[in-house]
Amino acid sequence: MPEKKKFILEDSNFARDRITSEIKEGKIRDFKKQIGHVMILPPFEAYVRLDATGPPGFTSGMLYSLSFQVRKWEYNIVKADEWIEVNPVHAQYYQLTHRQKEELEGRIKSGLASTSQSVADLELLMHDERKYREFLHYFGYRTFREIAEEAKKKDDAESPDYDFIDVNEDPQKAKKHADEHSLKAVFIDQVDAHTGEGIAMRNIVARWPTLITDFMKMSDEDTDVNKAMKKLDVSKAEAVVLVTKNKLYQEWKKLFGVEIKSRYNRIKELVKSRKKSVEEYRNWLKPTIARHRMVQEGLASEGGRAGLSTAFIKHESQALALSEIVMWVWKDTGPATEFYKGGTEELAKLMAGVESGKSRLSPYDNWTKKNLIFHPEQGLAVKYPWITDEWVKKQLPTFYPPANRWMLPHKPYYAFFIITMERANIRMPTGAELEDGTFDVNAVFLSQNALFVKLLELRAKQEEMNRYVDELIGTGPANVEGKALKFDDKNYIEPFKKFFEWFSLDFAFRKGGPYERDFEDRYTKYYAPGVMDKYRQITGFIKTKMGLGVA
């Protein structure tokens, strides 16, 4: 069975063995071979699980306290994932969570039904509007867009009235564009045809085969029988019929022209009103759908069902509420500035800048594009197929000041923490309650391009929420500009390696990347200690809140 495609920097790939602290995923460990192009190195000692038990709200307070404290320490912190699972036996908590979600589902279904009916009504109104617009076109009236195009003015495509007919256009100007042939065809087929047997032109055409053709040739002034006989070269009997029909046509045209303009004005206002109501229905639904989406149930995912089905703590007869929340916490790190010749000013010249072409070191380089974002087997595009090169470029400046301080132009390395809190609220049959919370703290040393990809994942999650809501309410996800990048996977080095192997020559073909390439000396001595200092700061705070004192 072929291996399932999976984003290489997925949080689950950083999971560690709880005994040895080793990263379980081999692909993450293999990044050590790519040092220079990227640095994704989890310090061996930078992992711990801290379990605290106390009264209800004890560990929740610890999480909030930690969240506020790391911001004071100038860390960045975001919520990456969350789920909740409540046993129905825990009636009070169940009412506050799952029952609320069920109520949201009912509101969404009702709202979607109302929206669907409004859309159906709108389609009927738009059908009538198109029909009336067609008739007004026959009278020579044009849309605001057509008038602007004739005057060679710039289209105002955002105007809500731009594709409606301008019924207030000067009738004399409109008459120049009138389509008399089509109007007469409408008169013959839809008005005269219903005047009665033996009277309608379509019924007496057998007597005068050219009757309809002759009627089409008549102008508004052809109201005299004798003149019509000479002009059309027809018998007097046919001329009498033609003149009579022409007078009826002129009268119908006057009445119908006024009536169709009045009807069009009314239907136009109804169309605009119904469009606005459909738009408002959808806007009203958006927060409800988003709120429902954010209440993720633990049993909704395949992994959640598998894990919870055998969890030692989950007893269906026990009042129990389980939840898990994943926080990303990160801050720039690196060796002391004295290790850089020239100090911080020189460092600022060497390190990354936001503007393209002015930086010698960008997180969005070719290696990152090929291996971490658009790789067909393990890139971020595997998880979010709609990602494009243009979308990524658009996100890059938003991670830097002044938009955000998620990344800093002169800081190429970061300490990244995946903090997972697993919480269990238990109510005993005696009425006693307790809360148990496990803090899983996992630290990773990342170069800026690896952090950039993780932040792209975060931004894609935010975008995915909007796409989900738009799809559900029927507007469809917004088109993402550009296309995904594709790379040539041909191995150009392999023929050279085989050539040297044939001569028993051992050569290594390797192009070093822009990041630190000395693992044994520089990373272990200068970079890893910086990560460990931050790791001890965070875990020490948690231990203090647990009552264990500072480690």
C-alpha positions in Angstrom: 0.0 0.0 0.0 1.5 3.4 -1.0 2.5 5.7 1.8 -0.1 8.4 2.4 1.0 11.9 1.5 1.5 14.1 4.5 2.9 17.6 5.2 6.4 17.1 6.6 6.2 19.8 9.2 2.8 18.6 10.6 2.8 18.9 14.4 2.3 15.2 14.8 5.6 14.6 13.0 7.4 16.3 15.9 5.9 13.8 18.4 8.6 12.3 20.7 9.0 9.0 22.5 8.0 9.6 26.1 10.8 7.5 27.4 13.8 8.4 25.1 12.6 11.9 24.0 13.6 10.9 20.4 11.6 12.3 17.5 9.5 9.3 16.2 9.2 10.6 12.6 12.3 9.6 10.6 11.9 12.4 8.1 12.3 15.0 10.8 15.5 13.4 12.0 16.7 13.3 8.4 16.7 17.1 8.3 20.0 17.0 10.1 21.4 15.9 6.7 20.0 19.1 5.1 21.7 21.4 7.6 22.7 24.6 5.8 19.5 24.6 3.7 17.3 24.4 6.7 17.6 23.9 10.5 15.0 21.8 12.1 16.7 20.4 15.2 14.9 19.4 18.4 17.4 19.5 21.3 17.4 16.1 23.0 16.7 17.4 26.5 14.0 20.0 25.4 10.9 17.8 25.9 8.8 17.2 29.0 5.3 16.2 30.1 4.1 17.9 33.3 1.0 16.6 34.9 -1.0 18.7 37.5 -4.2 17.8 39.3 -6.3 20.1 41.3 -9.8 21.5 41.7 -11.9 22.6 38.7 -10.2 25.5 36.9 -6.8 24.8 38.3 -5.0 23.7 35.1 -7.1 26.1 33.0 -5.8 28.9 35.1 -2.3 27.7 34.6 -2.7 27.7 30.8 -4.1 31.3 30.8 -1.4 32.4 33.2 1.3 30.9 30.9 -0.3 32.4 27.8 -0.2 35.9 29.3 3.3 35.5 30.8 5.0 34.4 27.5 3.7 37.6 25.9 5.3 39.6 28.6 8.5 37.8 27.8 8.1 39.0 24.2 7.3 35.6 22.8 4.7 35.1 20.0 1.8 32.8 20.9 -1.1 31.4 18.8 -3.6 28.6 19.1 -2.9 26.0 16.5 -5.6 23.4 17.2 -8.3 22.4 19.7 -10.9 19.7 20.3 -13.3 18.8 23.1 -15.2 15.7 24.0 -17.9 15.6 26.8 -19.6 12.5 28.1 -23.4 13.0 28.2 -23.3 11.8 31.8 -21.7 15.2 32.6 -25.0 16.9 32.0 -24.0 20.4 33.0 -20.9 20.6 30.9 -22.6 18.7 28.0 -25.3 21.4 27.9 -22.7 24.1 27.6 -20.7 22.5 24.8 -22.3 19.7 22.7 -25.9 20.9 23.2 -24.8 24.4 22.1 -23.3 22.9 19.0 -26.5 21.0 18.3 -28.4 24.3 18.6 -26.0 25.9 16.2 -26.6 23.1 13.7 -30.3 23.7 13.9 -29.8 27.5 13.3 -27.5 26.7 10.4 -30.0 24.4 8.7 -32.8 26.9 9.2 -30.6 29.7 7.8 -29.5 27.7 4.8 -33.1 26.8 4.0 -34.1 30.5 4.2 -31.2 31.4 2.0 -32.0 28.7 -0.5 -35.6 29.9 -0.8 -34.4 33.5 -1.2 -32.0 32.4 -3.9 -34.9 30.6 -5.7 -37.1 33.7 -5.5 -34.2 35.8 -6.7 -33.7 33.5 -9.8 -37.4 34.0 -10.7 -37.2 37.7 -10.3 -34.0 37.8 -12.4 -35.7 35.8 -15.1 -38.4 38.4 -15.3 -35.9 41.2 -15.2 -34.0 39.7 -18.1 -37.3 39.4 -20.1 -38.2 43.0 -19.5 -34.7 44.1 -20.3 -35.0 42.3 -23.6 -38.2 44.2 -24.5 -36.6 47.5 -23.5 -33.7 46.7 -25.7 -36.2 46.4 -28.6 -37.4 49.9 -27.7 -33.8 51.2 -27.9 -33.1 51.6 -24.2 -29.6 50.4 -23.1 -27.9 49.5 -19.9 -25.6 52.0 -18.1 -22.7 49.9 -19.2 -23.6 50.1 -22.8 -24.1 53.9 -22.6 -20.7 54.3 -20.9 -19.0 52.2 -23.6 -20.5 54.3 -26.3 -19.3 57.4 -24.6 -15.9 55.7 -24.1 -16.1 56.1 -20.4 -14.4 53.8 -17.9 -16.6 50.9 -16.7 -17.8 51.2 -13.1 -18.1 47.4 -12.7 -18.7 47.8 -9.0 -21.8 49.9 -9.4 -24.9 47.8 -8.5 -27.0 49.5 -11.2 -24.4 49.2 -14.0 -26.0 46.2 -15.7 -29.6 47.5 -15.4 -31.4 49.4 -18.1 -31.4 53.2 -17.9 -35.2 53.8 -18.3 -34.7 57.5 -18.0 -32.6 57.8 -21.2 -33.8 60.4 -23.7 -36.6 58.7 -25.8 -35.2 60.3 -28.9 -31.8 58.8 -28.3 -33.4 55.5 -27.5 -35.4 55.6 -30.7 -32.1 55.6 -32.7 -31.3 52.2 -31.3 -34.8 50.7 -31.5 -35.3 47.3 -33.1 -38.6 47.7 -35.0 -38.2 44.3 -36.6 -38.1 42.5 -33.2 -40.9 44.6 -31.8 -43.1 43.7 -34.7 -42.2 40.0 -34.3 -43.3 40.2 -30.6 -46.5 41.9 -31.7 -47.3 39.2 -34.3 -46.4 36.2 -32.1 -47.6 37.4 -28.6 -50.3 40.0 -29.3 -51.9 39.7 -32.7 -51.9 35.9 -32.5 -54.4 36.0 -29.7 -56.9 38.4 -31.4 -59.0 35.4 -32.6 -59.5 32.8 -35.4 -59.6 34.3 -38.9 -58.3 37.7 -37.7 -54.7 37.1 -36.7 -52.1 37.6 -39.4 -50.7 34.1 -38.8 -54.1 32.6 -39.5 -54.9 34.6 -42.7 -51.4 34.3 -44.2 -52.7 31.5 -46.5 -54.8 34.1 -48.3 -51.9 36.6 -48.7 -48.6 34.7 -48.4 -46.5 37.9 -48.2 -48.8 39.5 -45.6 -46.3 39.2 -42.7 -43.3 40.3 -44.9 -45.3 43.3 -46.1 -46.2 44.2 -42.5 -42.5 44.1 -41.6 -41.8 46.6 -44.3 -44.3 49.2 -43.1 -43.2 52.3 -41.2 -45.0 54.3 -38.6 -46.3 56.7 -41.2 -48.0 54.0 -43.4 -51.6 54.6 -42.2 -53.2 55.5 -45.6 -54.6 52.5 -47.5 -54.0 54.0 -51.0 -50.4 54.9 -50.2 -49.8 51.5 -48.7 -51.1 49.8 -51.9 -48.6 51.7 -54.1 -45.7 51.4 -51.7 -46.0 47.6 -51.1 -47.7 46.8 -54.5 -50.5 44.8 -52.9 -54.3 44.5 -53.4 -56.6 46.9 -51.7 -58.0 44.2 -49.4 -54.5 43.3 -48.2 -53.6 47.0 -47.8 -56.7 47.5 -45.6 -55.6 44.6 -43.3 -52.0 45.9 -43.3 -52.9 49.5 -42.4 -55.4 48.3 -39.7 -52.7 46.0 -38.2 -50.1 48.8 -38.4 -52.4 51.2 -36.5 -53.0 48.6 -33.8 -49.3 48.0 -33.6 -48.6 51.7 -33.1 -51.2 51.9 -30.3 -49.9 48.7 -28.7 -46.3 50.0 -28.8 -47.3 53.3 -27.0 -49.1 51.4 -24.3 -46.6 48.6 -23.9 -43.6 50.9 -23.9 -45.0 52.9 -20.9 -46.1 49.7 -19.1 -42.8 47.8 -19.6 -40.8 50.7 -18.2 -43.0 50.8 -15.1 -42.8 47.1 -14.7 -39.0 47.1 -15.2 -38.6 49.7 -12.5 -40.6 47.6 -10.0 -38.9 44.4 -10.9 -35.4 46.0 -10.7 -36.1 47.2 -7.1 -37.3 43.8 -6.2 -34.2 42.2 -7.6 -31.9 44.6 -5.7 -33.9 44.0 -2.5 -33.8 40.2 -2.9 -30.0 40.3 -3.7 -29.5 42.3 -0.5 -31.5 40.0 1.6 -29.6 36.9 0.2 -26.3 38.7 1.0 -27.5 39.6 4.5 -28.8 36.0 5.2 -25.3 34.7 4.3 -23.6 37.3 6.4 -25.8 36.4 9.4 -24.9 32.8 8.9 -21.1 33.3 8.7 -20.5 33.8 12.5 -22.8 30.9 13.3 -21.0 28.5 11.0 -17.6 29.7 12.2 -18.7 29.2 15.8 -19.9 25.7 15.0 -16.7 24.9 13.1 -14.5 26.0 16.0 -16.2 23.6 18.4 -14.3 20.6 17.2 -15.3 17.2 18.7 -12.5 14.8 19.6 -14.4 11.9 17.9 -14.7 13.9 14.6 -11.2 12.9 13.5 -9.9 9.5 12.6 -7.0 9.8 15.1 -9.3 11.1 17.8 -11.7 8.1 17.5 -8.9 5.6 17.6 -7.2 7.2 20.6 -10.3 7.9 22.7 -11.8 4.4 22.1 -9.0 2.9 24.2 -8.2 5.8 26.5 -7.9 4.6 30.1 -9.6 7.6 31.4 -12.7 7.6 29.2 -15.4 5.7 31.0 -18.9 6.1 29.4 -20.6 5.7 32.8 -18.5 8.4 34.3 -19.2 12.2 34.1 -16.2 13.2 32.1 -15.1 16.1 29.9 -11.9 15.8 27.8 -10.2 18.6 25.8 -6.9 19.3 24.1 -5.5 22.6 23.0 -2.2 23.1 21.0 -0.3 26.4 21.3 2.6 27.5 19.2 5.0 29.7 21.1 8.2 31.1 19.5 10.9 33.7 19.9 14.1 34.6 18.0 17.3 33.0 19.4 20.9 32.6 18.5 24.4 33.1 19.9 25.5 36.3 21.6 26.3 39.1 19.1 30.0 39.1 20.0 30.4 35.9 17.9 29.5 38.0 14.9 32.3 40.3 13.6 31.1 43.8 13.4 28.3 43.4 15.9 24.6 43.8 15.3 24.8 46.5 12.6 26.9 44.3 10.4 24.5 41.4 11.2 21.5 43.5 10.2 23.2 44.0 6.8 23.7 40.3 6.3 20.4 39.0 7.5 17.0 38.8 5.9 15.0 41.8 4.7 11.4 41.9 3.7 11.6 43.6 0.3 12.6 41.4 -2.5 15.9 42.2 -4.2 17.2 44.0 -1.1 17.9 40.9 1.0 20.7 38.4 0.8 18.7 35.9 2.9 15.0 35.4 2.3 13.0 32.6 4.0 11.2 32.0 0.7 14.2 30.5 -1.2 14.2 27.9 -3.9 15.1 25.0 -1.6 12.2 25.9 0.7 9.8 26.2 -2.2 10.8 22.8 -3.6 11.1 20.8 -0.4 8.8 22.3 2.2 6.0 24.1 0.3 5.3 22.7 -3.1 6.8 19.2 -2.8 4.2 16.7 -4.2 4.7 14.2 -1.4 5.5 16.2 1.7 5.0 19.9 1.0 2.5 22.3 2.6 0.5 22.1 -0.7 -0.3 18.5 0.1 -2.4 19.7 3.0 -3.7 22.8 1.3 -3.8 22.2 -2.5 -5.0 25.7 -3.3 -1.8 27.3 -2.2 0.0 29.2 -5.0 3.3 31.0 -5.4 1.6 34.4 -5.5 -0.4 33.6 -2.3 2.9 32.7 -0.5 4.6 35.9 -1.7 1.6 37.9 -0.5 1.8 36.4 3.0 5.5 37.0 3.4 5.5 40.8 4.3 2.6 40.2 6.8 4.9 38.2 9.1 7.3 41.1 9.6 6.9 44.5 11.3 4.9 46.6 11.1 2.1 44.2 10.3 3.3 41.6 12.8 6.4 40.7 14.8 6.2 36.9 14.1 9.5 37.1 12.3 12.2 39.8 12.5 14.3 40.8 9.4 17.7 40.5 11.2 16.9 37.2 13.1 17.4 34.0 11.1 16.9 31.5 14.0 14.0 30.8 16.3 13.1 28.7 19.3 9.8 27.1 18.5 7.6 25.4 21.2 4.6 23.1 20.6 2.8 23.2 23.9 -0.1 20.7 24.1 -2.4 20.8 27.1 -4.5 17.7 27.6 -7.3 18.4 30.2 -9.8 16.1 31.9 -12.6 17.3 34.1 -14.1 14.5 36.3 -17.2 14.6 38.5 -17.4 11.8 41.0 -20.8 10.2 41.9 -20.3 11.8 45.3 -20.4 15.2 43.6 -16.7 15.9 44.1 -14.9 17.4 41.1 -11.3 17.5 40.0 -9.3 18.7 37.0 -6.2 17.0 35.6 -4.0 18.8 33.0 -0.9 17.5 31.2 1.4 20.0 29.7 3.4 18.5 26.8 6.2 20.9 26.0 8.2 20.2 22.9 11.0 22.6 21.8 12.5 22.8 18.3 15.3 24.9 16.9 14.1 26.4 13.5 15.8 28.5 10.9 13.6 31.3 9.5 12.6 29.4 6.4 11.2 26.5 8.5 9.4 28.9 10.8 8.1 30.7 7.7 6.5 27.4 6.4 4.9 26.8 9.9 3.4 30.4 9.8 2.2 29.7 6.3 0.4 26.7 7.7 -1.2 28.9 10.3 -2.3 31.4 7.8 -3.6 28.6 5.5 -5.7 27.4 8.5 -7.2 30.8 8.8 -7.9 31.0 5.1 -9.4 27.5 5.2 -12.0 28.6 7.8 -13.2 31.4 5.4 -13.2 29.0 2.5 -15.3 26.5 4.5 -17.8 29.1 5.5 -18.1 30.4 1.9 -18.6 26.9 0.5 -21.3 26.1 3.0 -23.3 29.3 2.4 -23.1 28.8 -1.4 -20.7 31.6 -2.5 -17.8 29.3 -3.1 -14.2 29.9 -2.0 -12.5 32.9 -3.4 -10.1 32.2 -6.2 -6.4 32.2 -5.2 -4.2 34.2 -7.6 -1.6 32.3 -9.6 -0.7 28.6 -9.8 1.3 26.1 -7.6 4.9 25.8 -8.5 6.2 22.6 -10.1 9.8 21.5 -10.1 11.9 19.2 -12.2 12.6 16.1 -10.1 15.3 14.7 -12.3 18.5 13.9 -10.4 21.3 15.5 -12.4 24.0 14.5 -9.9 23.4 10.7 -10.0 25.3 10.2 -13.4 28.4 11.9 -12.0 28.3 9.9 -8.8 28.1 6.6 -10.8 31.0 7.8 -13.0 33.3 8.4 -10.0 32.1 5.2 -8.3 33.2 3.3 -11.4 36.8 4.6 -10.8 36.4 3.9 -7.1 36.7 7.6 -6.3 34.8 8.8 -3.3 33.5 12.3 -3.9 30.7 14.1 -2.2 28.5 16.5 -4.2 26.9 19.0 -1.8 26.0 22.6 -2.1 25.8 24.3 1.3 22.8 26.5 2.0 22.8 29.9 3.6 22.3 28.8 7.2 24.6 27.4 9.8 26.4 24.2 8.6 28.6 23.3 11.6 26.4 21.0 13.7 29.0 19.5 16.1 30.7 22.8 17.2 28.5 25.8 16.5 25.0 24.4 16.9 25.7 22.3 20.0 27.7 25.0 21.7 26.1 28.3 20.6 22.6 27.7 19.3 21.2 24.8 21.4 21.9 26.5 24.7 19.8 29.5 23.6 16.9 27.2 23.0 17.4 25.4 26.3 17.4 28.8 28.2 14.0 29.5 26.8 12.8 26.0 27.4 13.8 26.2 31.1 12.1 29.6 31.4 8.7 28.2 30.1 8.8 24.8 31.9 10.1 26.5 35.1 7.0 28.8 35.1 4.7 25.8 34.7 6.4 24.0 37.5 6.1 27.0 39.7 2.3 27.2 39.1 2.1 23.5 39.9 3.8 24.1 43.2 7.1 22.3 42.4 9.3 25.3 42.5 11.8 26.5 39.9 13.7 23.7 38.2 
